């Protein structure tokens, strides 16, 4: 029993912040994300004996969280909120320009359709391989690869559009002076 408690505490300390970020990416509501994480750990505690391989803990917790999120959407469609940067900021890097770039990329990824956004988040944020993303989303690897390719293409297009808007605004300001 002591080992079970210790192992569970290690899971919580190792993955709570990452699970919260992922839950927030899914639902875009801080309190709902907290509830999802809490319910994920509650379900994990109840079935911790079913986890045979400790190396699979991350994927196992993600699966529980995704199912919890799906259960919510079976019942109702929550109101979407704009993401607050400070709630998902990664303090690993203290360099302001890196934080700004990450924030900008984060905002651009949120503009993608869900079918492209979710595989990209799993790959970029969690470091899942294509096979792991396919297993997690219950899709074929070819479908995942296609969605990742299209997500990157759309992301490039969004970035080019944003860059064009910025350049036009800068040129217009220069012409006024």
N, C-alpha and C positions, 0 to 999 in steps of 0.2 A: 504493500500500500504506500509506503514511504517513497519507493522508486517511482510509482505512478504519479504521486504528487509532485515530486521533483521534476520528472520528465514533462509534466503538463506545465509547470511554472517556466521551464526552459522554453517550451513552445510559445507560451504567451509573451515572454520577454523578447524572444527572437523575431516573432512575426506580427505582433499586435500593430505596430506602426505601419508596416507594409500592408497588412490587411485593411487597416483603416483607409490608407491612400487608395487602395484598389476599390474598396466599397464606395468611397467618395467619387471616384471616377465613374462608377456604375450609376449611382443615384443622385449625385450632385447636391446632397443635403447632409449637413454635418451631423445632425441628431439621428437621422436615419442610418447614416454610415456607422455611427457608434452602436446603434441597435443591432445592425447586421453583424458587426464584429463580435458583440457580446453574445448574440445568438449562435454565431459560428463556434465560439469557444465553449458555449454551453453544450452544444451538440457534440463537439469534439470530446469533451470530458466524458459524456455519457457513453461514447463508443470508442474510447481511446484504446481499448483492447483489440479493436479491429485493425489498428494500424500495425502492420507486420514489419514494415521497413521504415526506420527512422529517417532515411534519406528521402522518402516520399512524403514527408510531413507537409512540406510547402504546397505541393500539388493537392494533397488531401484537404488541407485547410481551404485552399482556393475553391475546390469543388464544393465544399460545404457552403462557403460564402456565396458562390454563384447560385446554388440551389435555394438558399435563403432569400436571395434577391428575387429569384424567379417566383417563389411563393408569394412574395409581396405583390407582384404584378399580376398574379392570378386573381387577386382580390380587388385591387384598385390601381389606378394610374396616379402616382404622386405628382405634385406640382414640381416642375423643374426650376431650379434656382441657378443663378450664375455662380460659378466657382469662385471662392475667395482664395487668393494666392497664399495668404499666410497660413491657411489651414492645411495645405498640402506641401508647403515649402520643405525642401530637403536641406537641412542645415549642414550636411556633410561638407559642402563647399562654401566657404565664406567669401569667395571672390564675388563682388557685386555684378560684374559683367557676366559671369557664369550663371548667377541666379537670374539675371535679366533674360539671358538667352534661353534658359530652361523655362522660365515663365512664358516667354513668347512662344516657344515650341509647344508647351502645354496648352496654351490657348488655341493654337492652330490645330492641334490634334483633336480638341473638343469640337471643332467644326466639321469633322469627318462624320459620315453616316455610321451608325452603330455597328453595322456588319463589317466595316473596315477598321473602326476605332478599337474594338475589343481585341482582335488578334494583334494589332500593333502595340497596344498597351501591354498585353501579356508578354510579347517579345521584348519590347524596349524596357519596360518597368521591372518585369520579373525575370527576364533573361531566359525565357522558355525557348526551346528549339521549335522548329516547325512541327516535328512529330508531337511534342508535348502540347503545343497549342491545339493541334488537331484533336488530340485525345481530350483535352480540357473542354473544347467547344463541341465535341462530338461531331466533327467534320472530317472529310477526307483530306489527306495532306495536300493534294492538288488544289482543292478548294481553298485551303488556308494560304498556300503559296500565291494563288491568284488574288486573294483578298489583301494579302500583305503587299503584293506588287501594286495593286490598284490604290491601296491606302497611301503608299509612298508617292505614287504619281499624283494623286489628288493633293497630297500635302505639298508637293513641289509646286503644283499649280496655285494653290492658296498662297504659298510663300511668294511666288512671282507676282500674284495680284496685289498682295500686301506691299511688296516692294515697289510696284508701279504706283500705287496710291501715295506712298511716302515720297517718291521722287516727284510726282506731280505737285503735291502739296509744297515741297521744298522749292520747286521751280516757281510756283505761283507766289510764294512769299518773297523770293528773290526778285521777281519782276515788280512787286509792289514797292520795293525800296528804291 
